[in-house]
């Protein structure tokens, strides 16, 4: 019997009483670090089932969130039921990631838009072909230091993923001008492209990039020793939306071509030569500054 003025205690609710697919997965679990979610699996069998449901509906997977060294078996188990991934980052899986582990994930996730495979050295050209065939909507792809990328696999990417906007081919040393030309002819929406540390890339590729990719904003040619002034001038003429250009260690690129871009406010990684800077300073202040150089 309830006495006057006495309040009845509210029954305690349990987290798992909330709707899983409508509340827990999309609005609560998505805010927890992946490492904590994996720890929750050990609490009870209902929690294990809940986390498995979350993993199957996860849109973004970044291996670095699990820790510096994600075990191979854990990776395969985490993504075995997922078919809705949009972002996949596997940079710190390079010690063990091969086609055997990656291809099943790629094959069942046709909605991937961003893929990061930088320094995944044990993959093969079949990985890029699989991405081309299974992920036509990919917008951003990082293959930096993946020397297994060759002209044939890049052609496949160009043929099937024409909506690419960002591509990192840093140190993909098998690629030559012909492969790059084919790529940009097909993928004209590119806004960011890195061809850094590739001595095989020269003026032919850069000029084709300029003429095909009018939306280009960022281009990295660091260490492309065959690139010369001529192609930089073409780049300045056609790529009016360019915001940054990296040409450090491109010894055949001089200020005579860079000055056009510099004057337009394009961010360059090469400092203005001292002599030219002094001339500009003199023009600005109306007298020649005195400089005391002592050796």
C-alpha positions in Angstrom: 0.0 0.0 0.0 1.4 3.4 -1.0 1.3 5.9 1.8 0.4 9.6 1.1 3.4 11.6 -0.1 5.4 8.5 -0.9 6.9 8.3 -4.3 7.3 5.0 -6.1 10.9 4.3 -7.3 11.3 4.4 -11.1 12.3 1.0 -12.6 15.9 1.1 -13.8 16.2 0.8 -17.6 19.0 -1.1 -19.3 21.0 0.3 -22.2 20.1 -2.7 -24.3 16.4 -2.0 -23.8 16.7 0.9 -26.3 15.9 0.1 -29.9 19.1 -1.2 -31.4 18.9 -0.3 -35.1 17.0 3.0 -34.6 18.8 4.4 -31.5 21.9 2.5 -30.3 23.6 1.8 -33.6 23.1 5.1 -35.5 23.0 7.6 -32.5 25.1 6.2 -29.6 27.6 3.6 -30.7 28.8 5.7 -33.6 30.3 8.2 -31.1 32.4 5.6 -29.2 36.0 4.8 -30.3 36.2 1.5 -32.1 38.6 0.1 -29.5 36.0 0.6 -26.8 33.3 -1.0 -28.9 35.4 -4.1 -29.3 35.9 -4.2 -25.5 32.1 -4.1 -25.0 31.8 -7.4 -26.8 33.3 -9.1 -23.7 30.6 -7.8 -21.3 27.9 -10.3 -22.3 26.5 -12.2 -25.3 23.8 -9.6 -25.9 26.5 -6.9 -26.1 28.5 -9.1 -28.4 25.4 -9.4 -30.7 24.9 -5.6 -30.6 28.5 -4.9 -31.5 28.3 -7.3 -34.4 25.2 -5.5 -35.6 27.1 -2.2 -35.4 30.1 -3.6 -37.3 27.8 -4.9 -40.1 26.3 -1.4 -40.5 29.5 0.6 -40.1 30.1 3.2 -42.8 33.7 4.1 -41.9 36.5 1.8 -40.9 39.9 3.2 -40.0 42.4 0.6 -38.8 44.3 3.1 -36.8 41.3 3.5 -34.4 41.9 -0.1 -33.2 45.5 0.4 -32.4 49.0 0.6 -34.0 48.9 -3.1 -34.9 45.6 -4.6 -36.0 45.9 -8.4 -36.1 45.0 -10.1 -39.4 42.3 -12.3 -37.9 40.7 -9.4 -36.2 40.5 -7.4 -39.4 38.8 -10.3 -41.2 36.4 -10.8 -38.4 35.5 -7.2 -38.0 34.5 -6.7 -41.7 33.2 -10.1 -42.7 29.5 -9.1 -42.6 29.8 -5.5 -43.7 28.4 -4.5 -47.1 27.8 -0.8 -46.6 31.3 0.7 -46.1 31.9 4.1 -47.6 35.4 4.9 -46.1 38.2 2.4 -45.7 41.6 3.3 -44.3 44.2 0.6 -43.9 47.5 2.4 -43.7 48.8 0.6 -40.6 48.0 -2.9 -42.0 51.0 -3.0 -44.3 52.8 -5.7 -42.4 50.3 -8.4 -43.3 47.7 -7.1 -45.7 47.6 -9.0 -48.9 45.0 -9.6 -51.7 43.6 -12.5 -49.8 42.4 -10.3 -46.9 41.5 -7.2 -48.9 39.7 -8.5 -52.0 36.7 -10.0 -50.1 36.1 -6.7 -48.3 36.3 -4.8 -51.6 34.2 -7.3 -53.4 31.2 -6.9 -51.0 31.4 -3.1 -50.5 30.2 -1.5 -53.7 29.5 1.9 -52.1 33.1 2.7 -51.1 34.0 6.4 -51.8 37.3 6.8 -50.0 40.1 4.1 -49.8 43.4 4.6 -48.1 46.1 2.0 -48.9 49.3 4.0 -48.5 52.4 1.8 -48.0 50.4 -1.5 -48.3 53.3 -3.1 -50.0 52.2 -6.7 -50.1 49.2 -6.1 -52.3 49.3 -6.7 -56.0 47.8 -5.1 -59.2 44.8 -7.3 -58.6 43.8 -5.1 -55.7 43.5 -2.0 -57.9 41.6 -4.0 -60.6 39.2 -5.2 -57.9 38.6 -1.6 -56.7 38.0 -0.6 -60.3 35.4 -3.2 -60.9 33.7 -3.2 -57.5 33.8 0.4 -56.4 32.7 2.6 -59.4 31.8 5.5 -57.0 35.2 5.9 -55.4 36.1 9.6 -55.1 39.4 9.5 -53.2 42.1 6.8 -53.4 45.6 6.8 -51.8 48.1 4.4 -53.2 51.3 6.2 -52.1 54.4 4.0 -52.1 52.5 1.1 -53.6 55.0 0.1 -56.3 52.8 -2.7 -57.5 50.6 -0.2 -59.2 51.3 -0.6 -63.0 49.9 0.9 -66.2 47.4 -1.9 -66.8 45.8 -1.6 -63.4 45.8 2.1 -63.6 44.0 1.9 -67.0 41.4 -0.3 -65.3 40.9 2.4 -62.6 40.5 5.1 -65.3 38.0 3.1 -67.3 35.7 2.3 -64.4 36.1 5.1 -61.8 35.7 8.3 -63.8 34.4 10.3 -60.9 37.8 10.3 -59.1 38.5 13.6 -57.4 41.6 12.8 -55.4 44.4 10.3 -56.3 47.8 9.8 -54.6 50.3 8.0 -56.7 53.4 9.1 -54.7 56.4 6.8 -55.5 54.4 4.5 -57.8 57.5 4.2 -59.9 56.2 1.9 -62.5 54.0 4.6 -64.0 55.2 6.6 -67.0 53.8 9.5 -69.0 51.6 7.3 -71.1 49.7 5.8 -68.2 49.2 9.2 -66.6 47.9 10.6 -69.8 45.4 7.8 -70.2 44.3 8.4 -66.6 43.6 12.1 -66.8 41.8 11.8 -70.2 39.3 9.5 -68.5 39.2 11.1 -65.0 38.9 14.8 -65.9 37.2 15.6 -62.5 40.4 15.3 -60.6 41.0 18.1 -58.1 44.0 16.6 -56.2 46.8 14.5 -57.8 50.2 13.5 -56.5 52.8 12.1 -58.8 55.7 12.8 -56.4 58.9 10.9 -56.3 58.5 9.5 -59.8 61.5 10.1 -62.1 59.5 8.7 -65.1 56.9 11.5 -65.1 57.8 14.4 -67.4 56.3 17.3 -69.4 54.1 15.1 -71.6 52.1 14.0 -68.5 51.9 17.4 -66.9 50.7 19.1 -70.1 48.0 16.4 -70.5 47.0 16.9 -66.9 46.7 20.7 -67.5 44.5 20.3 -70.6 42.2 17.5 -69.3 41.8 18.4 -65.6 40.5 22.0 -65.5 39.1 21.6 -62.0 42.6 20.7 -60.6 43.4 22.4 -57.3 46.4 20.6 -55.9 49.3 19.0 -57.8 52.3 17.4 -56.3 55.3 16.9 -58.6 58.0 16.7 -55.9 61.1 15.0 -57.2 59.8 14.6 -60.8 63.2 15.3 -62.3 62.0 15.3 -66.0 59.4 18.1 -65.5 60.6 21.4 -67.0 59.4 25.0 -67.4 57.4 24.3 -70.6 54.8 22.1 -68.9 54.5 24.4 -65.9 53.6 27.3 -68.2 50.9 25.1 -69.8 49.6 24.2 -66.3 49.4 27.9 -65.5 47.5 28.6 -68.7 44.8 25.9 -68.4 44.4 25.2 -64.6 43.0 28.5 -63.5 41.6 26.9 -60.2 45.0 25.6 -59.1 45.6 26.5 -55.4 48.9 24.6 -54.6 51.8 23.2 -56.6 54.8 21.2 -55.2 57.9 21.2 -57.4 60.6 20.8 -54.9 63.7 19.0 -56.3 62.4 19.6 -59.9 65.7 21.1 -60.9 64.5 22.0 -64.4 61.7 24.2 -63.1 62.7 27.8 -62.7 61.1 31.0 -61.4 60.5 32.1 -65.0 57.5 29.7 -65.1 56.6 29.7 -61.4 56.2 33.5 -61.3 53.0 33.3 -63.3 51.4 31.0 -60.6 53.1 32.9 -57.8 51.5 36.1 -59.0 48.1 34.4 -59.0 48.4 33.5 -55.3 49.1 29.8 -55.9 50.9 28.2 -52.9 54.3 26.9 -54.0 56.8 24.9 -52.0 59.8 26.7 -53.6 60.9 29.9 -52.1 61.2 33.1 -54.2 64.9 33.5 -55.3 66.7 36.1 -53.3 67.6 38.3 -56.3 64.0 38.4 -57.5 62.7 39.1 -54.0 65.0 42.0 -53.7 63.8 43.5 -57.0 60.2 43.2 -55.8 61.1 44.8 -52.5 62.8 47.6 -54.3 59.8 48.2 -56.5 57.6 48.2 -53.4 59.5 50.6 -51.2 61.1 52.7 -53.9 64.8 52.2 -53.0 67.3 49.4 -53.0 67.7 47.9 -49.5 71.2 47.7 -48.0 72.2 44.1 -47.3 75.4 43.2 -45.5 76.5 39.8 -46.4 79.5 38.5 -44.5 81.1 35.2 -44.9 
